[in-house]
């Protein structure tokens, strides 16, 4: 499942959703956070955190990065409701406008 560099390939997860790249700066940032935290070569905006094998440690890393970059302290439990890059990014954008 891992390449020679130890990075997982998105294609190896057998996801039903086709890859859709980021459309906004926030989606790009969040997708990069997920890729780094989970060691995956690329993450689409409609990929589920849980289908990609996301665990509490990777969620903690991601939410630490969100707090650092956006100044937002979000509960990790929000991933149950907002499981994709697109959903989480929309929430970040909504809260950042306030």
Phi and psi in degrees as a GROMACS rama.xvg file:
@    title "Ramachandran Plot"
@    xaxis  label "Phi"
@    yaxis  label "Psi"
@TYPE xy
-94.3387  148.633  UNK-2
-79.0601  -176.562  UNK-3
-59.5199  -28.6553  UNK-4
-88.4444  0.508204  UNK-5
83.2993  9.99699  UNK-6
-95.0486  132.506  UNK-7
-75.6076  148.186  UNK-8
-98.6664  134.026  UNK-9
-54.3069  -40.199  UNK-10
-61.4911  -24.4243  UNK-11
-74.5391  -9.80522  UNK-12
-86.4906  -10.896  UNK-13
62.7606  40.4865  UNK-14
-71.2177  142.753  UNK-15
-74.1432  -32.3769  UNK-16
-80.7768  130.105  UNK-17
-68.9366  154.64  UNK-18
-65.4638  129.67  UNK-19
-128.333  121.399  UNK-20
-75.5923  165.986  UNK-21
-59.8888  144.014  UNK-22
-109.035  -19.1156  UNK-23
-129.648  167.042  UNK-24
-62.5653  -39.6033  UNK-25
-65.5287  -44.6291  UNK-26
-60.0799  -39.4766  UNK-27
-63.4001  -44.536  UNK-28
-62.0914  -47.5158  UNK-29
-67.1797  -41.4054  UNK-30
-60.2777  -42.4084  UNK-31
-61.8736  -41.5296  UNK-32
-60.3455  -44.9879  UNK-33
-64.5463  -44.9076  UNK-34
-57.702  -48.147  UNK-35
-68.2046  -44.563  UNK-36
-67.6292  -32.3332  UNK-37
-105.162  -4.56428  UNK-38
66.8059  39.7767  UNK-39
-111.099  141.205  UNK-40
-63.0854  -36.2022  UNK-41
-158.687  147.786  UNK-42
-127.279  127.389  UNK-43
-83.8706  159.478  UNK-44
-70.8529  -15.3039  UNK-45
-107.655  7.02175  UNK-46
-75.1525  140.222  UNK-47
-83.5621  132.63  UNK-48
-52.2372  -43.3019  UNK-49
-74.786  -36.563  UNK-50
-67.0305  -24.887  UNK-51
-84.5437  3.55696  UNK-52
83.9746  19.4312  UNK-53
-59.2348  136.734  UNK-54
-124.356  176.262  UNK-55
-62.0178  -36.5783  UNK-56
-63.9485  -46.4335  UNK-57
-66.2356  -35.0026  UNK-58
-63.5101  -41.3142  UNK-59
-62.1446  -40.7651  UNK-60
-63.7799  -46.9129  UNK-61
-61.1916  -47.3353  UNK-62
-70.2238  -27.67  UNK-63
-65.4809  -40.7007  UNK-64
-67.6307  -38.7246  UNK-65
-62.4899  -43.4389  UNK-66
-64.2549  -42.7951  UNK-67
-63.7929  -46.1082  UNK-68
-78.3731  -40.8651  UNK-69
-109.924  -7.58296  UNK-70
70.7228  20.9703  UNK-71
-108.623  127.86  UNK-72
-103.451  97.9031  UNK-73
-100.818  144.883  UNK-74
-72.7337  138.641  UNK-75
-61.5717  -25.9446  UNK-76
-62.3379  -16.4545  UNK-77
-62.5455  -20.111  UNK-78
-64.8561  -21.6753  UNK-79
-65.6663  -36.9093  UNK-80
-89.617  -41.9514  UNK-81
-111.354  81.1923  UNK-82
-87.9882  -9.11983  UNK-83
-115.177  161.655  UNK-84
-57.2388  -43.6233  UNK-85
-61.5925  -45.0912  UNK-86
-66.8977  -46.0729  UNK-87
-66.3322  -39.1617  UNK-88
-64.1171  -40.323  UNK-89
-62.0079  -40.0024  UNK-90
-66.0724  -42.2269  UNK-91
-60.4438  -45.8098  UNK-92
-62.5467  -42.1641  UNK-93
-61.1834  -47.4135  UNK-94
-71.7778  -29.3634  UNK-95
-71.9541  -23.5904  UNK-96
-79.606  -16.7144  UNK-97
